Amino acid sequence: MAALDSLLFFTGLGLSEQKARETLKNQTPSAQLREAATQAQQTLGSTIDKATGTLLYGLASRVRDTRRLSFLVSCIASKKTHTEPRLSAALDYVRSHPLDPIDTADFEQECGVGVTVTPEQIEEAVEAAINKHRPQLLVERYRFNVGLLMGEARAVLKWADGKMIKNEVDMQVLHLLGPKMEADLEKKPKVAKVQLEETDRTAKDVIENSGTADQTLSLMEQLRGEALKFHKPGENYKTPGYVMTPHTTNLLKQHLEITGGQVRTQLPPEPNGILHIGHAKATNFNFGYAKANNGICFLCFDDTNPEKKEAKFFPAIYDMVAWLGYTPYRVTYASDYFDQLYAWAVELIRRDLAYRGEELKGRNPLPSPWRDRRPMEESLLLFEAVRKGKFSEGEATLWMKLVMEDGKMDPVAYLVKYTPHHRTGDKWCIYPTYDYTHCLCDSIEHIPHSLCTREFQAQCSSYFWLCNALDVCCPVQWEYGRLNLHYAAVSQRKALRLVATGAVRDWDDPRLFTLKALRRRGFPPEGINNFCAWVGVAVAQTTMEPHLLEACVRDVLNDTAPRAMAVLESQWVIITKFPAAKSLDIQVPNFPADETKGFHQVPFAPIVFLERTDFKEEPEPGFKRLAWGQPVGLRHTGYVIELQRVVKGPSGCVTCRRADAGEKPKTFIHWVSQPLMCQVRLYERLFQHKNPEDPTSITTRGGGSISGLPCGPGKPFNEFQFERLGYFSVDPDSHQGKLVFNRTVTLKEDPGKV
């Protein structure tokens, strides 16, 4: 019967039966709507008209600070707030002014209280909008989007009634165009939807023509600084859903005194693997947002679980952050604060906000029988005994008393683990969890903007709750979507499994998308940063095609990788009547399109090696390279050769002579002479399906040769463009007498590539 009474009460406010039933299912807005309506009845009487009921429903479902509910209800009941725009303005005002008392005069001015919009003002605003778009209106007639006219009129008259504006627009449009004709009734032609492949090509074109890295990063900084409307330091309370307490104002004031209003962010990697391309987005976002706002960014290692941390991962993570071009303001560890975190856990028990119990197993376990243990001193003694090692693993756990957003009850704060820690050794046998540690470390380091991916959204409730429960400054957690790639394992867990099973050689196997692997493959950090900038930051998860990342890499390498000539599968060619008794030194530009960037020297001798596919005795139609009766030029030499003799056999060779001066070649081909022998690794995708399954094997070529390299092969990771073949990087396996190159990307995207 009570449910029926509530249903009738809500429908009496003007809600439809369906809307009333939906509201009753949600306890909080249901209670707030009942309270708001009951208060409004004290002013308006037992009957509330539908317009007022709709405003009360909008208030109850949108108000964040329940302390303001009574004030806003009084504004609605007194008709000071009598339209939806005025209600939205009132909610925005109280959200941005959390301190008591409310300045009534300022509130009324900002929320349009007492402002009257006359029909004459509406008529003038609509007439001005129609005159602005008159030519287009006369052409498109009734197919013109009249919403544009209404929007421009509303922009001028903020507090005008929407229905009055709509009626005025309809009347003036009718007066201008006259009644609808048959042609006006025809539907506006639909714009064909762009297929995904076309979108990808457009995106690729945008990347390949995006300009310099500095321009792209400047665009990203602008995005971070302007498009993402975060709260300012010290104004955390302006964030929707932020929970205020009586201590919040003073704590934020102390925070500003310490930071000086500086933007602070932090990158909190878990050191259980090597950073991957998804971490590159997080690194760019955290460091980039801080840089764009003249702030600082911490690198804070989440080393709370001693079982999953290996010492090698800490320097490796730092190296990758530095390789991307970022320097942390400070490198910190969660373990730096173990003493403080433990002291706060004790304080939670004292405040009856945490309890010690056995670890609960299974899915959706029943509430702990130890949740309401009394007296509190018993829990304190038990927790101290846990710290001193008097309980075995799984026998004791510290729980926090709250229900999280996803319905999970009482998240774990501490677990018993008899595992030495890489920094604290055997000092501790209990370790805090991420749920407990993250927000408190942010508070200790005075991080006003805690930026993390969406899988941590469920921890948002515990984030606010825990800081407020301990009366410490509460930062704001803001979640954004992960970056994933098709045909790739963008996960430390998946990469670890591939390494552990031997599917790949190590974390830097060039087929992986860890940053260490991408560096070994030859990806420049600027290309990765530009890709992250282009992808941008959104709440939704982003899954991109690998060729878009490769396009960003080509864009950088095209300007930075000096050119060289190399042959992967060679065809031996002897040039008869060579014009010199010994080899000649040929000057080859490092960048043929810009000879101001210097030259390097290449030997040119009577024996040269061509790419095997550049010679055919019986060519197919359209073949333009070396064949009978078809001379070719040798790049950078000005020398044109024509086929003279073909020697068959396993070590067969081709004899050529210099072509007549009048013979104009159809093309010039690359070549090598007196080559440096090397191994060339041509890596294919590790997975052949968008959703990764079984990995494929590596492809290598052992017989590559190079005619000469600008400034010599140099150090590992040095990058070159092998003309017509692609971009290649010196692999760390190289040593004196053995050169190894990894192909970074082809010169162009291969349309036949799976």
WOVENZI-V749556 format. One record per residue. N is the residue number from 1. PSI is psi in degrees with one decimal (* if undefined). OMEGA is omega in whole degrees, -180 to 180 (* if undefined). BURIAL is 1 if it has 16 or more other ideal C-beta (glycine too) atoms within 10 Angstrom, else 0. Layout:
BEGIN
N_PSI_OMEGA_BURIAL / N_PSI_OMEGA_BURIAL
END
This chain:
BEGIN
1_-37.3_179_0 / 2_-39.3_180_0 / 3_-38.6_179_0 / 4_-40.9_178_0 / 5_-42.9_180_0 / 6_-39.8_179_1 / 7_-44.7_179_1 / 8_-36.0_179_0 / 9_-44.3_-178_1 / 10_-39.2_178_1 / 11_-27.3_176_0 / 12_-18.2_177_0 / 13_-4.1_-180_1 / 14_-1.0_178_1 / 15_144.8_173_1 / 16_160.5_-179_0 / 17_-40.2_180_0 / 18_-44.5_-180_0 / 19_-37.9_179_0 / 20_-41.7_179_1 / 21_-41.5_178_0 / 22_-39.9_-180_0 / 23_-39.9_-179_1 / 24_-23.7_179_1 / 25_-21.9_-177_0 / 26_112.8_-168_0 / 27_-43.9_-174_0 / 28_-58.2_179_0 / 29_-29.3_178_1 / 30_-46.7_180_1 / 31_-39.3_-179_0 / 32_-37.0_179_1 / 33_-41.0_178_1 / 34_-43.8_180_1 / 35_-42.5_-179_1 / 36_-43.7_-179_1 / 37_-39.5_179_1 / 38_-41.6_178_0 / 39_-39.9_-180_1 / 40_-33.0_180_1 / 41_-25.9_178_0 / 42_-25.4_178_0 / 43_-41.3_-171_0 / 44_-11.0_-174_1 / 45_-177.9_-173_0 / 46_-22.5_-179_0 / 47_125.3_179_0 / 48_127.1_-179_1 / 49_162.1_-174_0 / 50_-39.0_-179_0 / 51_-42.7_179_0 / 52_-39.9_178_1 / 53_-38.1_178_1 / 54_-40.8_178_1 / 55_-40.6_178_1 / 56_-40.0_177_1 / 57_-44.8_178_1 / 58_-38.1_178_1 / 59_-49.9_-176_1 / 60_-33.4_-177_1 / 61_-12.9_-175_0 / 62_-17.2_-177_0 / 63_135.9_-180_1 / 64_-42.7_-177_1 / 65_103.0_-175_1 / 66_-16.5_177_0 / 67_-25.9_-177_0 / 68_-3.3_-175_1 / 69_-47.3_-177_1 / 70_-43.0_180_0 / 71_-44.4_-177_0 / 72_-34.5_176_1 / 73_-40.5_179_1 / 74_-34.2_177_0 / 75_-39.2_179_1 / 76_-44.8_-177_1 / 77_-32.8_-180_1 / 78_4.2_178_0 / 79_14.0_172_0 / 80_-37.0_176_1 / 81_96.8_-172_1 / 82_8.7_176_1 / 83_161.8_180_0 / 84_-44.6_178_0 / 85_-38.7_179_1 / 86_-35.8_177_1 / 87_-43.8_179_1 / 88_-41.9_179_0 / 89_-38.9_180_1 / 90_-42.4_178_1 / 91_-41.8_177_1 / 92_-38.4_-177_0 / 93_-50.3_-177_1 / 94_-28.1_178_1 / 95_-36.7_-178_1 / 96_-3.0_178_0 / 97_74.3_-173_1 / 98_-10.6_-174_1 / 99_145.3_175_0 / 100_150.7_-5_0 / 101_165.0_176_0 / 102_132.9_175_0 / 103_100.7_-172_0 / 104_-42.1_-179_0 / 105_-42.4_179_0 / 106_-40.0_178_0 / 107_-48.0_-177_1 / 108_-34.7_178_1 / 109_-42.4_-178_0 / 110_-25.2_-174_0 / 111_11.6_173_1 / 112_22.6_180_1 / 113_129.6_179_1 / 114_-5.7_180_0 / 115_128.3_180_0 / 116_129.6_178_0 / 117_117.8_-177_1 / 118_157.9_175_0 / 119_-31.5_179_0 / 120_-40.1_178_0 / 121_-40.0_179_0 / 122_-43.5_180_1 / 123_-43.3_-179_0 / 124_-41.6_-179_0 / 125_-42.1_179_1 / 126_-41.2_179_1 / 127_-40.5_179_0 / 128_-40.5_179_0 / 129_-40.9_-180_1 / 130_-41.7_179_1 / 131_-34.1_179_0 / 132_-38.3_-176_0 / 133_16.8_-174_1 / 134_-48.4_-179_0 / 135_-44.1_-179_0 / 136_-36.2_178_0 / 137_-42.4_-178_1 / 138_-28.1_179_0 / 139_-50.1_-175_0 / 140_-19.7_-180_0 / 141_-126.9_-173_1 / 142_-1.4_173_1 / 143_-4.2_176_0 / 144_143.0_-179_1 / 145_99.0_-177_0 / 146_-14.7_176_1 / 147_-29.4_177_0 / 148_-40.7_179_0 / 149_-42.4_179_1 / 150_-40.5_-180_1 / 151_-40.7_-179_0 / 152_-35.7_177_1 / 153_-40.3_178_1 / 154_-32.4_179_1 / 155_-32.2_179_0 / 156_-39.4_-177_0 / 157_82.7_-172_1 / 158_-36.6_-173_0 / 159_12.5_-179_1 / 160_152.7_177_1 / 161_127.8_-176_1 / 162_-38.2_-179_0 / 163_-37.9_180_0 / 164_-39.3_178_1 / 165_-43.7_-180_1 / 166_-43.7_180_1 / 167_-40.0_-180_0 / 168_-40.6_178_1 / 169_-47.9_-179_1 / 170_-41.8_-177_0 / 171_-43.8_-178_0 / 172_-34.6_177_1 / 173_-41.8_177_1 / 174_-40.3_180_0 / 175_-35.0_-179_0 / 176_-44.7_-171_0 / 177_-18.3_-175_1 / 178_-178.0_-179_0 / 179_156.6_179_0 / 180_139.0_175_0 / 181_175.6_-177_0 / 182_-38.5_-180_0 / 183_-29.2_-179_0 / 184_-20.2_-178_0 / 185_-11.1_178_0 / 186_140.2_-180_0 / 187_144.4_177_0 / 188_131.4_-178_0 / 189_136.6_180_0 / 190_144.1_175_0 / 191_128.3_-178_0 / 192_138.5_179_0 / 193_139.8_179_0 / 194_127.9_180_0 / 195_155.6_-178_0 / 196_-40.7_-179_0 / 197_-39.5_179_0 / 198_-38.4_178_0 / 199_-43.3_179_0 / 200_-41.5_-180_0 / 201_-40.8_179_0 / 202_-44.1_179_0 / 203_-41.0_179_1 / 204_-42.8_179_1 / 205_-38.8_180_0 / 206_-43.7_-179_0 / 207_-47.0_-175_1 / 208_-19.4_180_0 / 209_28.8_-173_0 / 210_-4.5_179_1 / 211_-160.4_-174_0 / 212_163.5_179_0 / 213_-39.0_-179_1 / 214_-40.3_180_0 / 215_-42.6_-179_0 / 216_-43.3_-180_1 / 217_-34.1_176_1 / 218_-39.0_178_0 / 219_-41.3_180_1 / 220_-41.3_179_1 / 221_-39.0_178_1 / 222_-41.4_178_0 / 223_-46.5_-178_1 / 224_-35.4_-175_1 / 225_-27.1_-172_1 / 226_-48.2_-174_0 / 227_-33.4_-180_0 / 228_103.2_-173_1 / 229_75.6_175_0 / 230_162.5_172_1 / 231_155.3_174_1 / 232_155.6_177_0 / 233_132.3_-179_1 / 234_-8.7_179_1 / 235_39.1_-179_1 / 236_-33.7_-176_1 / 237_-13.8_179_1 / 238_-6.7_179_1 / 239_128.6_178_1 / 240_132.8_178_0 / 241_-6.3_180_0 / 242_137.0_-176_1 / 243_120.2_180_1 / 244_148.9_172_1 / 245_170.2_178_0 / 246_-18.0_-178_0 / 247_-9.2_-171_0 / 248_-46.9_-176_1 / 249_-46.9_-180_0 / 250_-38.0_180_0 / 251_-40.7_178_1 / 252_-33.6_177_1 / 253_-43.4_177_0 / 254_-38.6_178_0 / 255_-44.5_180_1 / 256_-35.1_178_1 / 257_-33.8_-179_0 / 258_-43.1_-174_0 / 259_-16.0_-176_1 / 260_22.8_-180_0 / 261_17.2_-178_0 / 262_139.7_174_1 / 263_129.6_178_1 / 264_132.3_174_1 / 265_173.1_177_1 / 266_142.3_174_1 / 267_115.0_-173_1 / 268_65.8_-178_1 / 269_146.5_173_1 / 270_120.0_-174_1 / 271_62.9_177_1 / 272_16.7_180_1 / 273_-175.6_-180_1 / 274_143.6_179_1 / 275_144.5_179_1 / 276_-173.4_-174_1 / 277_-31.6_176_1 / 278_-38.0_176_1 / 279_-28.0_177_1 / 280_-39.6_177_1 / 281_-45.5_180_1 / 282_-40.3_179_1 / 283_-46.7_179_1 / 284_-41.2_-177_1 / 285_-50.9_-177_1 / 286_-50.5_-179_1 / 287_-38.2_-178_1 / 288_-41.6_180_1 / 289_-41.0_178_1 / 290_-45.4_-179_1 / 291_-41.6_-178_1 / 292_-20.9_-179_1 / 293_24.8_178_1 / 294_37.7_-179_0 / 295_-162.5_-179_1 / 296_158.0_180_1 / 297_130.5_177_1 / 298_151.3_166_1 / 299_105.8_-174_1 / 300_110.0_-179_1 / 301_127.7_176_1 / 302_85.9_-176_1 / 303_43.6_-178_1 / 304_-25.8_-178_1 / 305_105.3_-176_1 / 306_-17.0_-176_1 / 307_-24.9_-174_0 / 308_6.2_-175_1 / 309_132.7_173_1 / 310_138.5_-175_0 / 311_-30.7_-176_0 / 312_-22.4_-176_0 / 313_-26.9_-177_1 / 314_-55.3_177_1 / 315_-31.6_-180_0 / 316_-40.4_179_1 / 317_-44.5_179_1 / 318_-42.3_-180_1 / 319_-39.9_-179_0 / 320_-36.4_175_1 / 321_-44.2_178_1 / 322_-37.4_179_0 / 323_-36.0_177_1 / 324_-10.4_175_1 / 325_16.0_-176_0 / 326_142.2_178_1 / 327_116.8_-180_0 / 328_146.7_174_1 / 329_-38.6_178_1 / 330_144.2_174_0 / 331_120.6_-180_0 / 332_168.6_-179_1 / 333_144.7_175_1 / 334_-32.9_-180_1 / 335_-16.8_175_1 / 336_-25.8_-171_1 / 337_18.6_-178_1 / 338_-40.5_-179_1 / 339_-45.9_180_0 / 340_-40.3_180_0 / 341_-38.4_178_1 / 342_-42.4_179_1 / 343_-38.2_178_0 / 344_-34.1_177_1 / 345_-41.0_177_1 / 346_-41.2_-180_1 / 347_-37.7_177_0 / 348_-41.3_179_1 / 349_-41.9_179_1 / 350_-34.6_-179_0 / 351_8.6_180_0 / 352_37.3_179_0 / 353_5.1_177_1 / 354_157.2_-178_1 / 355_154.4_180_1 / 356_131.5_177_1 / 357_175.5_177_1 / 358_155.2_177_0 / 359_129.9_-179_0 / 360_130.4_-177_1 / 361_165.3_174_0 / 362_175.1_-178_0 / 363_133.1_-179_0 / 364_60.5_-179_0 / 365_157.9_177_0 / 366_157.3_177_0 / 367_144.5_-176_0 / 368_135.8_177_1 / 369_-11.0_-179_0 / 370_5.2_-173_1 / 371_-36.3_-176_0 / 372_36.4_180_0 / 373_136.8_176_1 / 374_147.1_-2_0 / 375_170.3_-178_0 / 376_-31.6_-180_0 / 377_-30.0_179_0 / 378_-41.3_179_0 / 379_-38.1_178_1 / 380_-43.6_179_0 / 381_-39.4_179_0 / 382_-41.6_-180_1 / 383_-36.3_176_1 / 384_-37.9_178_0 / 385_-36.0_176_0 / 386_-45.7_-179_1 / 387_-32.1_-178_1 / 388_4.1_174_0 / 389_25.8_-178_0 / 390_3.0_177_0 / 391_146.1_179_1 / 392_169.3_-180_0 / 393_135.0_-179_0 / 394_-10.7_-177_0 / 395_-22.8_-177_0 / 396_138.7_180_1 / 397_145.0_174_1 / 398_126.3_-177_1 / 399_147.3_174_1 / 400_143.0_-176_1 / 401_85.4_174_1 / 402_163.1_175_1 / 403_123.6_-175_0 / 404_171.9_-175_1 / 405_-35.3_-178_0 / 406_9.0_179_0 / 407_-6.7_179_0 / 408_132.4_-175_0 / 409_133.0_172_1 / 410_73.5_177_1 / 411_155.4_-176_1 / 412_138.5_176_1 / 413_-41.0_-177_1 / 414_144.5_175_1 / 415_151.4_176_1 / 416_127.0_177_1 / 417_117.8_178_1 / 418_63.8_180_0 / 419_125.8_179_0 / 420_142.1_180_0 / 421_145.3_-175_1 / 422_-19.2_-179_1 / 423_-34.2_-176_1 / 424_-1.9_177_1 / 425_-129.8_-178_0 / 426_17.1_-177_0 / 427_-35.9_-175_0 / 428_144.4_170_1 / 429_2.4_172_1 / 430_140.9_-176_1 / 431_140.5_-180_1 / 432_155.9_178_1 / 433_170.0_176_1 / 434_-42.5_179_1 / 435_-37.9_-177_1 / 436_-37.3_-169_1 / 437_-41.2_-167_1 / 438_-56.2_-175_1 / 439_-35.3_-178_1 / 440_-37.2_175_1 / 441_-39.9_176_1 / 442_-41.7_-179_1 / 443_-42.3_179_1 / 444_-42.0_-178_1 / 445_5.2_177_1 / 446_54.6_177_1 / 447_108.2_180_1 / 448_-22.8_-178_1 / 449_99.8_179_1 / 450_102.4_-173_1 / 451_123.9_-178_1 / 452_166.0_-178_1 / 453_166.2_-167_1 / 454_-18.3_-180_0 / 455_-13.6_178_0 / 456_8.5_-179_1 / 457_-34.2_-179_1 / 458_-23.0_-180_1 / 459_-0.9_-175_1 / 460_-40.2_-179_1 / 461_-41.8_179_1 / 462_-29.3_179_1 / 463_-54.1_-179_1 / 464_-43.3_-176_1 / 465_-46.1_-173_1 / 466_-43.6_178_1 / 467_-42.6_-179_1 / 468_-33.5_179_1 / 469_-30.5_-179_1 / 470_1.5_-180_1 / 471_47.0_173_0 / 472_160.3_-178_1 / 473_130.0_-175_1 / 474_112.7_174_1 / 475_-174.7_177_1 / 476_126.9_174_1 / 477_125.9_179_1 / 478_125.5_-175_1 / 479_141.9_175_1 / 480_165.6_-175_1 / 481_145.0_175_1 / 482_159.1_172_1 / 483_121.2_176_1 / 484_159.8_176_1 / 485_142.5_171_1 / 486_155.7_177_1 / 487_25.7_-176_1 / 488_153.1_175_1 / 489_87.2_-177_1 / 490_73.4_-178_1 / 491_132.6_177_1 / 492_-37.1_-179_1 / 493_-45.4_180_0 / 494_-40.2_179_0 / 495_-39.2_178_1 / 496_-40.2_179_1 / 497_-39.8_179_0 / 498_-39.3_179_1 / 499_-45.3_-176_1 / 500_-34.5_-179_0 / 501_-4.4_180_0 / 502_10.0_177_0 / 503_-28.6_174_1 / 504_162.7_-174_1 / 505_-41.0_180_0 / 506_-173.3_-179_0 / 507_-19.0_-179_1 / 508_16.7_174_1 / 509_123.0_-173_1 / 510_-8.8_177_1 / 511_-13.7_177_1 / 512_168.9_177_1 / 513_29.9_165_1 / 514_155.1_-179_1 / 515_-34.4_178_1 / 516_-37.8_178_1 / 517_-41.4_180_1 / 518_-36.5_176_1 / 519_-42.8_-180_1 / 520_-33.2_178_1 / 521_-18.7_176_1 / 522_7.9_179_1 / 523_125.5_176_1 / 524_144.4_-180_1 / 525_-31.1_179_1 / 526_-37.8_179_1 / 527_-40.1_179_1 / 528_-43.9_179_1 / 529_-41.0_179_1 / 530_-38.4_178_1 / 531_-45.5_179_1 / 532_-37.8_178_1 / 533_-41.5_-179_1 / 534_-40.2_179_1 / 535_-39.1_179_1 / 536_-172.0_-176_1 / 537_125.2_179_1 / 538_162.1_179_0 / 539_-34.2_-179_0 / 540_148.7_176_0 / 541_140.8_-178_0 / 542_126.0_176_1 / 543_118.2_-173_0 / 544_160.7_174_1 / 545_140.4_-179_1 / 546_-30.0_-176_1 / 547_-20.1_176_1 / 548_-38.9_174_1 / 549_-43.5_180_1 / 550_-33.5_178_1 / 551_-39.9_176_1 / 552_-37.8_179_1 / 553_-44.9_178_1 / 554_-40.1_-177_1 / 555_-38.5_179_1 / 556_-47.8_-177_1 / 557_-30.7_179_1 / 558_-30.5_-179_0 / 559_-16.3_-171_0 / 560_-21.9_-175_0 / 561_112.4_178_1 / 562_153.1_-176_1 / 563_150.4_175_1 / 564_160.1_177_1 / 565_131.4_-179_1 / 566_153.4_179_1 / 567_128.6_-179_1 / 568_-44.2_176_1 / 569_109.1_-164_0 / 570_149.4_170_1 / 571_118.4_-176_1 / 572_128.1_-179_0 / 573_129.8_175_1 / 574_126.9_179_1 / 575_115.3_180_1 / 576_153.6_179_0 / 577_47.6_178_0 / 578_138.3_-170_1 / 579_-1.6_-179_0 / 580_153.5_-179_0 / 581_-22.8_178_0 / 582_-178.7_-176_0 / 583_153.4_177_0 / 584_153.4_175_0 / 585_120.1_-178_0 / 586_131.4_176_1 / 587_118.8_-177_0 / 588_128.5_-180_1 / 589_139.9_176_1 / 590_-35.4_177_1 / 591_97.5_-176_1 / 592_-29.4_-180_0 / 593_-11.6_-179_0 / 594_89.0_-175_0 / 595_-8.1_176_0 / 596_-12.5_-180_0 / 597_8.8_172_0 / 598_175.0_-176_0 / 599_160.8_169_0 / 600_160.4_-172_1 / 601_135.0_-179_0 / 602_131.9_178_1 / 603_142.0_178_1 / 604_112.1_-173_1 / 605_172.4_-179_0 / 606_-21.3_177_1 / 607_122.3_178_0 / 608_162.8_179_1 / 609_127.6_176_1 / 610_164.3_171_1 / 611_133.3_-174_1 / 612_-34.1_-179_0 / 613_-6.7_179_0 / 614_3.3_178_1 / 615_133.5_176_1 / 616_130.1_175_0 / 617_-39.2_-179_0 / 618_81.3_-175_0 / 619_152.6_174_0 / 620_162.9_179_0 / 621_135.9_180_0 / 622_-7.5_178_0 / 623_126.7_-173_0 / 624_7.2_-176_0 / 625_-161.0_-169_1 / 626_125.2_178_1 / 627_171.6_178_1 / 628_127.2_179_0 / 629_12.8_-178_0 / 630_92.0_-179_1 / 631_159.2_176_1 / 632_153.5_175_1 / 633_146.8_175_1 / 634_121.8_-173_1 / 635_138.3_173_1 / 636_-1.2_-177_1 / 637_-23.7_-171_1 / 638_14.8_-174_0 / 639_126.6_180_1 / 640_128.5_-179_1 / 641_151.7_175_1 / 642_154.0_-174_1 / 643_133.6_-179_1 / 644_-40.9_-176_0 / 645_146.4_177_0 / 646_123.8_179_0 / 647_120.6_-178_0 / 648_169.3_175_0 / 649_172.4_-177_0 / 650_-38.4_-180_0 / 651_36.4_-176_0 / 652_150.1_-180_0 / 653_172.8_179_0 / 654_133.7_175_1 / 655_133.7_-180_0 / 656_156.9_174_1 / 657_166.0_178_1 / 658_131.5_-178_1 / 659_158.5_177_1 / 660_149.9_-178_0 / 661_-28.4_-178_0 / 662_-13.5_-179_0 / 663_117.4_179_0 / 664_120.1_-176_0 / 665_152.0_176_1 / 666_-21.8_-179_0 / 667_165.1_172_0 / 668_135.7_-176_1 / 669_157.3_179_1 / 670_164.2_-172_1 / 671_168.3_171_1 / 672_153.3_178_1 / 673_141.3_-173_1 / 674_57.1_-166_0 / 675_160.3_166_1 / 676_123.8_180_1 / 677_144.7_-176_0 / 678_166.6_171_1 / 679_134.5_179_1 / 680_125.9_-179_1 / 681_117.5_179_1 / 682_98.9_-176_1 / 683_138.5_173_1 / 684_172.9_179_0 / 685_141.8_179_1 / 686_-31.0_-179_1 / 687_145.7_-178_1 / 688_1.8_-179_0 / 689_151.6_-179_0 / 690_-41.5_175_0 / 691_108.2_-168_0 / 692_137.0_176_1 / 693_-116.2_-178_0 / 694_134.6_179_0 / 695_153.5_177_1 / 696_174.4_-175_0 / 697_163.7_179_0 / 698_148.1_175_0 / 699_126.2_178_0 / 700_157.7_173_0 / 701_126.3_-175_0 / 702_-11.0_-171_0 / 703_27.3_-179_0 / 704_157.4_178_1 / 705_149.8_-176_1 / 706_141.4_-178_1 / 707_-26.4_-178_1 / 708_149.0_-178_1 / 709_139.2_176_1 / 710_122.8_178_1 / 711_21.4_180_0 / 712_174.7_-177_0 / 713_-26.4_177_1 / 714_-151.3_-174_0 / 715_165.3_173_0 / 716_144.9_-179_0 / 717_-2.2_174_1 / 718_141.1_-171_1 / 719_142.3_179_1 / 720_157.0_168_1 / 721_117.0_172_1 / 722_116.8_-172_1 / 723_130.8_179_1 / 724_-4.4_-175_0 / 725_-35.4_-178_1 / 726_-172.4_178_1 / 727_136.3_-175_1 / 728_154.1_-178_1 / 729_144.1_179_1 / 730_124.6_-178_1 / 731_147.6_177_1 / 732_-16.8_176_0 / 733_-13.7_-178_0 / 734_144.5_173_1 / 735_177.2_-177_0 / 736_122.8_-179_0 / 737_-8.9_179_0 / 738_110.8_177_0 / 739_135.8_177_1 / 740_130.7_179_1 / 741_142.1_172_1 / 742_133.8_174_1 / 743_124.1_179_1 / 744_-62.1_176_1 / 745_159.4_173_1 / 746_168.9_-180_0 / 747_-33.9_177_0 / 748_158.9_176_0 / 749_133.0_180_1 / 750_110.2_-177_0 / 751_-20.2_-179_0 / 752_0.8_-177_0 / 753_133.2_-179_0 / 754_*_*_0
END
